[in-house]
Amino acid sequence: MPRTDIEWTDEFLIGIPELDHEHRALVRDINRLHRALGAHPDRTRIADTLGEILARMQAHFALEESVMKEHAYPHYGPHKAEHEVLLDTVTGYIVRFNQEPGTDVVAGLGAKLGEWIVHHILTSDKKMSLMMKG
Ligand SMILES: [Fe+2]
């Protein structure tokens, strides 16, 4: 499996401290998933990490959505839709992981999740913070 750890850089900061803090925690959790999927994948550890990632994403997106609402952010709808796609994707993987004995099913998620989150932070979240602060 390719090494897919995400190295945190200040480029990911969007300038809203409580959201930046959570983005950093989310990146840390995703890196933990990469490690759990490593050389000797452990189903329990993978399942626990996936559960933590989903819970963190749900709580984080809810906070981000409430911040957007507070500021009457005009792109709230599409941004929330992006969150929902991410949550649905992770949930889908968890369901399949629970149904299938192998860990291959989540290996694909491990590789892609970090990319998706980083892309979302660098595009949608940055756009949001720029407009809300502007
Ligand atoms: Fe977002």
Residues whose N, C-alpha, C, O or C-beta is under 5 A from the ligand:
A	BS01	LIG	E64 D125
